[in-house]
């Protein structure tokens, strides 16, 4: 399986939005898709695509706990809110393969 990408800043922060009290992390099929989304969303300008693995996935859980979901962005040109919603357990199985 090809890598899955999320956006991360140089200081280690991950790009996420608030979705009714839950962290929502957009993920991408390729680094190119992530860069397209970044070019269309100014809040992402300081972030770069990073391939996720099991170790990095554990770092996406907010400090002090909290819920995190992932959205596989289907079309980075259209909108970050379009795509499949995945829970942490589903993401763990995707990056483990």
N, C-alpha and C positions, 0 to 999 in steps of 0.2 A: 504494500500500500504506500502511496506517496505521502509525504509529510503534510501535516496540517499546521497552519501558521496563525499566530496571534500577534498583536502589536505591543512592543515593549520599548520603554525609554531607556536611555543609557544608565540612569540611576536605578533601574530595576523595576520601576512602576509598570503595571500593565494597563492598557487602555480598556476601560469598561464604562458602561453607563448604568444608571439606576433605573431598574424596572420594577416599580412597586415595592421598593425595599430590598430587592435582590440585585446583586451585581450581574450584569449581562455583558459577556465578553464576546465581541464579534470574532469569528474565526474564518479562515479562508483556505481554499483549495490550493492556492499557490502564492508565492511571494509577489508575483506580478499582480494578482487580484488585490492583494493587500496594498500594494503601492498605488493602484488605481483608486481604491477607496480613500487612501490617505490624501491623494491629490484633490479629492472632492470634499474632504471634511477637514476644515482648518484645526479642529481640536486634536487631530491625529498627526499634525505636522512634526512634532518632536519624537514620534514613535517610528520604529522600524520593524519589519516582519521578522519573527523568530520562529523556527520550526519547533513545535511542541513535542516533548517526550514525557515519560511518566514522572521524571524528577521535576521538570518545569511545571507540570500540571498541578503538583502539590503546592507550588508557590503561588498559584492563582487563587487559592482560598484566602479570603480576607483575614488579616490579623485580628485576633480576638473572635474568630468564628464568623459566621454569616453564611448566607446562601449565595451560590454562584451558579449561573446557567450560561450556556454558550449558544450562539446563533451562527450556524453555518451560512455565511452570506452567499446567496445564490447569484446575485448580480451586483458587483461592487460599483457599477456606474449608477444604478437606479437608487438604491437606498440600503443603509445598513440594517434596517428592520425587516428586510425581506429575506427569508430563508428558513431553514429548519431549526427549531429549538431543541437543544440537547441538554440533558442534565449531566452532572459531574460523573456519575457512574457510566453513562454512555460514552462520554469523552475518554474515560480511563480505558475502556475496551477498544476504542479506536486507536489511541496512541500506543497501546500495548502490542498491537499487531505489526 
